[in-house]
Every structure is written in C-alpha cells, then in structure tokens.
Amino acid sequence: MQDAAVAVEAVKASGNTGSAGAHWRIAAGLVTWGNGDLAGARENFEAADTLAHSAANGSLAALPVAFNAGIYLSEGNAVYAVKLLREALPTLSASGDLDHYAYFNGIYGRALIQSGHEGEGAAYIGKALELADHLQDKLRIRQWSLDLGERAFREGRFFDAQNHQQRALKLFDESRHAPEYVNALCAAARTHLALHDMDNARDLANKALGAAQQGDDASALVSAQGVLGSVLRASGQTADGLPYLQAAAAAPETPPEIQRQYAAALAETGRVEEATEQFNRVIAAYAGSLEEALARRDLGLALLKAGQIQPAIAAWSAAIPICEAENAHALAARLYCDIGSARRDLGQPSRALKEYEAALMLLGKLGDHEVDTRGVVLSNAATAYAESGDAESADAFFNEAIAIAAKAGDRSSEGTRTGNYGWFLVIIGRPRRAISTLERAIKLSEAAEMPLHQAIQTDNLALAYDALNDLEQAFTLHERALSLIEKLNAPYWQASIQINFANTAMHLNQPERARDLLKRAATVNETLKNSDLQIRLQTSLAALALRDHQPQEAHLAEAIALARRTETRRLLAEALALDSQRLAMLGQAEAAAGAWKEAQRFYSMLHMPQAKISPAWISAGNAGSAAPPESP
C-alpha cells in the first residue's frame, strides 16, 4: 500500500499527465492490486484510462481497461471481464505490444470459460500459449499449460492433461517451493490418479507435500495433504492416508472435496458413525448446491460398504433432484446406476432395470467430455439387460463400454467390462468365445492389480469350460479362483465360487467335496442372507440329493419360491429344470413336463442354449430315471 501511495504521489509531484501519467497510474494500480486493495487498483486503472484518452493515446488506454478486466474476473464477474477484454484486445493487437496482447488473450480465455463459453475460452488460452512460445516467455508457457491441463482433466482427457502438466512442471524452479509449484504437483498427482498410475501419483503427491512443508503457504499445504491422503486412500492405504486427510479437513475453508475424502476414509476404517456426521456437515454447509449432491453420493457409497443398502439408496435418491436442477446429467446418470446396482443386491431386478433405463435416458444429454460416464452407464445397463433377457442390447452395450475404456486407456474399467462380457457370453451359450474374452480380462485385471476381479473372472472361465464339458479344466480353474478369493475379504464372491466349484465336483463324482463346499457357502450366507446365493445353494443341494437318488422337494421348493419372489429368471429356470428331473424320478411325467416347459420358457426369454434341448427324462418319459442332473 505504501509503494502504491508513493507512486501516485510521484505522478502528482512530477506534474506528469497524459501518457506518462497513465504509465505511472498503471504501475500504481498493479502495486495496489498486489497488496490486495482491489478498489484502489480499479481507481488507478480508471485514472490511467482517463489520462491516456486525454493524450489521445488509444493504444495505451486499452491496457488499463484490460487490467481492470482482470480485477473483475478475480471478483467472479467474468461476464463484465469478457466485455472489457473484447474492447481492449483489438487495440492491443494493433499497438504491437505483443507481450500484453499475448497475456490478455489468456485472461480473455479464462473469462470466457468462467462465463460458460468453454470451447472458445480454451481456443484463446491455446492462442496465448502459442504466443508465449513465440516470445519464449517461460512464466506464461507454464501458466497457460496448467490452464489447458486443468480443462483437459475436467473433460476426462487425462493423457492431454498429463502432457500439459509435465511441460509446466519442467519450467518451475523447484528450490523456491512456491505455492504455484505445489498446486501444479497436486494437479499432476490427481491426473495420474485418474489414469490409475498409483506409483507416479504417490510420488508427485509426496513431492507436493515436501515442497509445501518447505514453503509458508497454508493453502498449498492443505492441498498437498489432501491430495496425498486421497492417493493413499485410492491405493488401498486408507489408514495411512487418514491423518493427512484429517489435517487438511481441519483447516479453515477446506475445499469440500477434501472434506468428502476425509469422511469416506473414516467410513473405510470402520468409523461409519463419524463418517456420516462428517458427510452431514458437508451437506448442511453446501445445501442446495452440486456439492451437496456429491456429498450425498459419497455418503451413499460409504453406507453401501457398511451394508446399509436402504439408507444408501435414500442418500442417492435425495441427490438426483439437485443434479437435475444443476443440469449435472453425468452425476445423475451415475447415481441412477448406483441405485440400480443396490436394488439388484436387494433382489429387485425389475426396479433395478428402471433405474438403468433412467440412466440410459440421460446419455443424449452428456457432453463429449463425459464419455467415461457413458461407459459406466452402458456397462451397468448391459449386465441388467443380460439378466433380463435382452441379449442383443446387452451385447451392443458391453462392446461399446469396453471400447470406451480401451480408447481412454482405462485398463481397470476395460478389464472389469471385458470380464462381465465374458460372463454374458457364458450364459448365452457361447463358451468358446467366452474363453478368449475371459483370458484377456484376466490379463487386464492382473496388470491393473485387481485381485478380486481376477478371482471372479477365473471362476467364470471355469464356467465356460463347464459348458464345454471339460470338467477337469473347469475343476482346476474353480480351485484356482477359490484360492485367490480366500486371500481377500469378499464373502459374497467366496460363497459364489464355492457353489460353482461344488457343481463341478458333483459332476466329477466327488460328492463329499461338493457337500463340504456347499456347507461352507451356506455358513457364509447365514450372515449375508443374499437371495441369489440362497437360491443357488438350495438348487445345488437338491442336485446333490438327486445324485443320491433322494428326490427331495424341500430344497427346490425354497429355491423356486425365492426365485419367483425376487424375479430372478435365470436361477428360476435352473431350479425348475432340476425340479422337472426330480418329478420324473418320482414317476410324475406330466408334472415333470410342465416344470420343464416353464423352465424352457425362461431359458428362451434369456436366450440361453438350454431352451433348444429336449432332456432325456422328458423325451423318454422315464419316470424313476437315475440319470445325474445336467449342468445348468
């Protein structure tokens, strides 16, 4: 402030008016602005404009107008900044003042972006970067590269963001530990995190924290702590990341993203009640805004992991109207998918399908930069449509979702979706194609360090060999899948693999091994109480009883009733097919034929190969047949 006052007094004392006075006033405005006095800076720039016009120096007059635009932009008035710069830029261009013209092209680009003109704004920042290159202005090259990197990140163009950020980072003096350097490191860490490059993300985040601790900017330190905590959490080291997130969240005016990350970390370390309280604080602080919707989304995810499915659905459902009001179509689509997945877990496939259909309806409203959300929606919808019997739509959705992930270089999503597509190919009777698909999925999952997916995909590969009646290979793969899953805390999938393994053991005349596997799966499901697992368990137990020539009704009665109640068509068809065989064994040919007819109807709806077969116990009318149960 003192320097600014001295500058202004010097203008008055010198008697300089006109162009010389205008230059002095511009200098005074910059000093005043640097001291945080925006009103004083604006006054100086307006005085400079007046002095320049009095000297008929229009080229000079454009400069204080442009600087004033920068002040308005810093205050959040991007629309007025655009108006001022639209007036000033042609004059600056004509003046030959390339340094200022280059700089204010970038400022104009920022103002356009903030006023909603993303594409045009990015073009002007790109132009500013080209001019900075021409001028060899390292400071501006760095500045505009970071701006373009930020935009690329927002649009999901993570490799472009990475390239811009790497260029900018090379132009910093690392020894100065400036907050701009820390923030650039944080931005680069977030980009590597989005690319699932955990090692580089962790290195950059640690470097950011080290630089922030050497500096004296509290805001930069909070950013570095938050990013390192987030990277550690995403790497599966939530306990290690929690102290950094806690420290960042405790700082004044902490960004809501860090507060949400802290709450999620609390939930993942078993402190669900504290996490809920933290989420609710964010929800209250940002009520009615998109930040509230994001907090409700993350709260729902935390509740789901804690087994609180209905409260999770309630949290997500409350976020959707906010998304609609804010035109946040991508977030709304993801929320519909989350709700759909939760309803599937609750055994509500029809209601789940409606949620996925609501997500599909939003695809036409997504921007080009939201293609990753399109992939998420299509992948989720593909699984639901496969289960409902719309094989054609499911196939198309799976292939497009896989292509989106592959193009983006998102190996984890590509691995997950390829694995799900392999499972789909198994259930529609294309085991050979499923084998090559699942083998690729396993390689992708292994490379992306996703052991859970690797175990599930290995088990699905075993199912493909089951379908080819290569039972020895299927047995080996089921055994491998079980070994992989037992190292993880994934009780649902462990029980699922045990049931599939038991079915193969049964067909290899290893009833005791099958019985032991089913007993272990039943123990797991006593806690989970999952309807799909229960249907499959009861069906497999009935098949085991039939092998022992004990056509018991109880197991299948429970399986069929539960499958009808939960509308699980595929599992209902399998239970009905086995019940048909049970009835044939009891000599009830007409009832057996009726059960098979109903099973065949569901197989046909689901485009499963069993729809086209005529079982021996039906075609022969052989009541009392002791033929072993056929593989589903």
N, C-alpha and C positions, 0 to 999 in steps of 0.2 A: 504494500500500500504506500509506503514511504517513497519507494522508487517511482511509482506512478505519479504521486503528487509532485515530486521533483521534476519529472518530465513535463507535466502540464505547466508548472510554474516557469520552466525554461522556455516553453513556447511563448508564454505571455511576456516574459522579460526580454526575449530577443526581438519581440515585435514581428516575428515571422508569421505571416498569414499565407494565404494561397497554398501552393503546392508544398512548400517547406513546412508550413504549419500542419498541413494534412499528414505529412510523413511523421511529424512529431506526435500528433494525436493517435495515429495508428500504433506507434510504438508504445505510447502510454496505455492504449486500450489493451494491447497484448500483455503488458506487465500487470495491469489491473485484473485482467481475466485470470492470469496465472495465480494471482493472490486470492482468487475465489470471489471477487466482487463483480458479479455479472452485470448489475445495474450500472456500476461505474464504467465498466468496459463498454457497454452499449452506448453510454453517453459520449465516451471518447470517439467511438467509431462513427456515431452520427455527426459529431462535430467535424471529424475528418472528411466526411462526405460533403458537408456544407462548404468547408474550406476548398476542397478540390473543385467543386462546382463553381465557386466564386472565381477560381483561377481558370475556368473553362477547361479543366483537365479531366475529361470524361473517363479516360483510361485509369487514372489514379482513383477516381470516385468509385469505380467498380470494386476496388479492394476492400474498403471498409464495409461496403454492403455485403460482400462475401463473408467477411469475418463475423458480421452481425448474424448472418445465416447460421454460422457455426454455433453461436450462442443460443439461438432459438432451437437448434437441433439438440443441444445439450440439455435444454429445458423440456424436451419432449414435444416441441411444436414443429414437427417435421414438415407439415403442410406449408407453413409460412417460410420455412427454410428453403423448400423447393421453389417457392415463388421468387424469393430474393436471388437465389443462385441462377434461376432461369434468366433473370435480368442481367446478372453480372457476368456469366460465363462468356457470352459472345464478345463482350467488350474486352475481357481479359485475353481472349484468344487473339483479338485484333491488335492488342497492345504489344504483343511479342514477349510478354512476361511469362515465359514457359514454365518457370518454377511454380508460380502461384496458380497458373492455369491447370497444370498437372495435378497439384494438390487439391484444388477445389472441384475437379472432376470426381475425385474420390469422395469428397464430402457430399457432393450432389448425389452420388450413387448411394451413399448411406441414407441420405434424407429420403430418396425415392423408395428404398427398401422399407424404411420405417413408416412410410405413408402408404404402404401396400403395393407398390409397383416393383415387385421382386426382380423380374426379368430385366426391366430397363435399368434398375439400380445396379444390378450385377454387371451389366454391359458397361456402365460408366466407371465402375471400380476396375474392371478389366482394362479399360482405356487408360485410367490413371496408372495402373501397373505398367502398361506398355510405355507410357511417357516417363515414368520413373526409371525404367530400364534404360531408355534412351539417355536420360540425364545421369545415369549411374548413381542415383540417389538411394543409397542402401537403406536409409531410415524409412523412406516411403515404399520401397520394394517390400520391406519387412511388413510394414503396416497394411498394405493392400493385399499381400499374400495371405496374411492372417484373416482379413475380412473375407476373402474368397474361400479360404479354408473353412471358416465358420458357416458360410452359406452352403457349401458342399456337404458339410456334416449334417446340417438341418434337413437337407434334401436326400440324405441317405447315400450320397456319392462318397463313400468313405475313402476309396483309393485316391480320388481327386483331392479330398480334404488332406489326406496324408502327404501328398506331393506338395501342396501349398505350404503346409505347416513345416515340413522338412526344409524347404527353401528358406522360410523365415527364420527358423532356429539357427541356421548356419550364419546369420547376419547379426546375431546378438553377441555382445561382449559378456561372456559367462561370468567373468570376475566381478561384475558390478552388482549382480543379484537384484536387478531392477524388477519391480512388480510386473512389468510388461513381459519380462522373460519368464517369470514364474507362471503367469497366466497362459503364455504360449506353450510351455511344457505341459500344463494341465490340459489344454485343448488337445494337444497331440496324444496324451495318455488316454483321453476319452475316445479319440478316434481309433487307436489301437485296440481299445477295449471293445468297441463296436465291431471291429474286424476279428474279434476273438483271439487276438495276438497278445496273450496274457503276459508273456515274458517282457516284451517291449513296453507294454502298458505299465507294468510294475516298475521297470527301470526308469521310465520317464516320470512316473509319479514320485518315486523316491528322490529323483534328481530335483523335481519341483519343490519337494519338502525341504531338502537340504538348502536350496537357494533361498527359499522363503525364511528359513531359520537364520540364515546369514544376513538377510535384509531386515528392514524395520517397518514393513507394510503389513498391518494386521489383516487387511482384506485378502492379500495374497497368501498369507499363512493359512487362513481359513479355507481358501480354495484348494491349496495343496493338501491339507489334512483331509478335506472332503473327498478329493479325487483318489488319494492313496487308500482311504478307507473303502471307497466304492470298488476299486480294483481288487483289493484283497477279498472283499465280500464276493465279487464275481468269480474269483479264483477258488472259491470254496474255503477261504481262510477268514470266515466271518469273525471268529473270536479275536484274531489278530487285528482285523480292521476296525472292530468296535471302538477301541479307545480313540482312534483318530476321528471317527465319525462323531463320537460323543463330544470331543473337544471342539470340533467345528460347529456342531449343532448348538453348543452353549454360547457361542459368540453372538454379540449383538447383530441384528439384521442379517442373520444367516440365510442364504437362499433356500427357498422351500424344498428344492431338490435334495439338498444335503439333509434337511430335517426328515424328509421321507426315507432317505437311505438309512439314516440312524434308526428310525422306527422299524424298518424292515430287518435291520441287523439285530435289534432287540428281540424281534419275533423268532428269528432263526437261531438265536442262542437260548431259546426256551422262555424268554421273558415276555410272553404274549400279552399279559395284562398291561405291562409298562408300554409295550409297543402300541397297543390300542389307544392308550392315553395320549401318547405322542402323536399318533395319526389324528386323533380327535382335536388336538391343539392346532395342528396344521389346517384341518378342515374348518375350524372356527375362525382362524386368522384370515383365511382366504375364501370365506363363504361366498358362493355365487360365481366364483371365477373358475377358470380352467384348472388352476392349482388345486381347488377343492376336488375336482373330478379325478385328477391324478392321484391325490391322496386317498380317495375312496377306492380307486383301482388297486393301489398298493396295499391298502388295508384288507381288501378282499383276498388278495393273494396270500397275505400273512394268515388270515383266518382259515383259508382253504388248507394251507400246510399244517395248521393246527387241528384239522379235522372238523372245523366248524363250517360246514358247507352252506347251510341256510343263511347264516349271518353274512357269509361271503357274497352270496347271491344278492342279498339285500344291499350291501355296500355298492356292488357294481350297478345294480338297478337304479340306485339313487344318483349315480354319476351320469347316466345316459342323458337325462333331460338337460343337464348343464352342457354336455357335449353338443347336443342339438342346438342349444341357444348360441353357442360359441362357434358353430359350424366346424367343430372338431370331428369330422367324419371318420378319420382314421382311428382315433381313440375309441369312438363309439363302436366301430366295427370290431375292434379287438375285445371290447367289453362284451358285446353280444357273443363272441366266440368263447370267452371265459365262462359266461353264464351257461352256454350250450354244453360245454365240457362238464361243468358242475352238475347239470341236470342229467347228463349221461351217467355220471357216477351215482346219482340218486336213483337210477333205474327209470328215467323218464325220457325215453328216446323220442317220442312224438313232440314233447315240449322242447327238447334239445334241438330237434330239426327246425322248429320255428325260429329259434334264436339264430341258428346258422343262416337261415333264409333271410332274416332281417339284416345280418351282416353282408350277405351277398347283394342285397338291395342297395347297399351304400357304395359298392365298388365303382359305380359310374360317377360318384362324386369325389373320388380320390384324385389328387394331383399326380402328375407324372413322377414326382419325387417320393411318392408314398407307395411305391411298388412293393416294398417289403411287407407292408400291411396287406396288400392284395395277396401275396404269397401265403401269409398266415391264415387269411380267411379261406382261401381255396383249399389249403391243406386240411384245415378243420372240417370244412364242408365235404371234402372228398371222403373222409373217414365216415362221417354221418350218412352220406348218400350210399356208401358201400354197404353199411349196415342196414339201410332201409330198402335196398334192392335196386337202386338206380345206378346200375353198373356203368352205363355209358357216360353219365355225368361225372361219376366218381373217377373214371379213367381219365377224362379230359382235365378235371381239376387237379388230380395228382400230377399229371405231366406238366401242366403249366406252373404249378407251385414248385416243382423240382427245378424247372428251367429258370425260374426267377432266382432261386437260391444259388444255382450254379453260376449264373451271369454276375451276381453280386459278389461271388467269391465267399459266400457264407457256407462254409463246409459243415458246420454243425446242423444248420437247418436242412441242407441238402442231404446229409446223412439220415436225419430223422425222417424226412419226407420220402426218401428212397426206400427206407425200411418199411414205412407204412404202406407204400405202394407194393412192395414185395408181399406183405401180409395180404393185401387185397387180391393179388394175383393167386395166392394160395386158395383163398376161399371161393374164388370164381372158377377154380379148376384149371389153372394154367401153371402147374408146378415147375415145369422146366424153365419157363421164362422167370418164374419167381426165384429160382435158384440163382441165376445170374444177377438178378436185381438185388437180392439179399446179400450176395457175396460182395457186391460193390458197396452196399450200405454198411456192411461190417467194416470194410477198409476205411470208409469215410469216418465212421464213428470212432474207430481206433485212432486214426490220425488226429481227430478233434478231441481226444481224451474224454470220451463219453462212455464209461463202462456200463452204465445202466442200459443205454441203447444197444450197445454191443451184445449184452446178455439177451435182451429181448429179441434182437434180430437173429442171433444164433438159434434161439428156440424156434422162431418162425421158419428158419432154414430147415430145421429138423422136421417141422410140419410138412414142408414141401417134399422132403424125402419120404415121410409117412404116406403122402398122397401117391407117390410113385411105387409104394410097397417095398422100398429099400429100407427095411426096418432096422438092419444092423447099423447103417449110416445114421439113420434117424436117432437110434439109441445113443450113439456116440455123441451126437450134437446136442441132444437133450441133456446128457450128462455134463457136457462142457458148459452149457448155458446155466445149469444149476450151480456148478462150481463158481461161475462168475457172479451170479446173483447173490450167493451166500456171503460174499465179501462185502455186500452193500446193505444198507438199511432200506429195503424195498419189499415190505411184506406182501403187498398185493401181487407183485410180479413173481416173487418167490413161490407163492402158492399156485399161481397160474402155470408156471413152468413145471412144478411138481405134478400137477394134474395132467398136463400134456405128456410128461415123461411116463407117468403111470399108465396112460393109454397105450403107449408104445411097448412098455414092459409087458402089459397084458397080452398083446398080440404076439409077443415073443415067448409066450408061455412061462412068464416069470410072475405068477400071481402074487407071491409073497412080497416081491419088490414093489409091485403095483399097490398092494394093500398098505405097505409101510409109507409110500409116497403120499397116498390119499389121506392117510391118518395124519401125517404131518401138515398137509394142506388144510385139513379140517380144523386142526388146532389153531393155525394162523387165522382162519376165517371166523373162529369163535370171537375174536377181538374185532376184526374188520367188519363183520356182518355185511359183506358185499354180496349183492343179489346174483350178479353174473357168476362169481366163484361158487356160490351155493348151488346154482342150477347145474353147473358143470360137475361139481363134486357128486351131487346126487345121481346124475346121469352116469358118471364113471363107476360109482358104487353099484348101480343097477347092472351095468355091463359086466362087472366083476362077478356079481351074483349069478348072472345068466351063464357065465363060463362054468360055474359050479353047479349048473342045472338047477338053480334056485330062482325061478321066475317071480321074484317078489315085486309087489305093487308099490310098496311104501316109498321107496326112493324115487321112482318115476312119477308117482302122484304128486310129490312135493316139487319136483323139478318142473313138471308141466304146469302146475298151478302158479308157481312163481314166475315162470317164463311168460305165461299169459298175462299175469298182473303187471309185469314190467314191460310188456310188449317187445320182448327180445326174440325176434323172429328166428334168427339162425339157431339159437340154443333151443327154442321151442321145436323147430323142425328136427333137430338131432334127438331130442328126448322123445318125440312122437315116433320117430323111426325105430328107436330102440323099444318103445312100448309095443309097436306093431310086432316086433320079433318075439317079445315076451308073450303076447296074446296068442301068437301062432304056436309057441311052445306049449301053451295050455290047451291047444285044440280049438281055440275060438277064432276060426278062419275069417268069419265075417267082420268081427271087431278088429282083427289084425289088418284086414284090407282097408277098413275105414280109417284106422290110425295112419296107415301108410299113405292113403290118399290125401289126408290133411297135411302130413309131412311133405309130400311131394308138391303140394300147392305152395307151401312156404319156400321150398327149395327153388321152385320155378320163379317165384317173385324175386328171389335173391340171386337169380342167375347162377345157381350152384349146380355142379355136374350131377349130383345125386337125383336131380329132377328127371333125368333121362334114363335111369336104370330101373330094372324090374327085379327086386330082390328074390332070392331063391325061395325063401319061406312063403312069399306071396304067389309067385308063379307056379310053384309046385303044390301049393295048398297043403303043405306038410306040417300039420299040427303035431306038436311034440318034437320038432326038429331040434337037434342039439348043436346045430351049426354055431360057431362062435360069432359074436357081434361083429358087424362090419365097421371099418373105420369111418368116422364121420367125414 
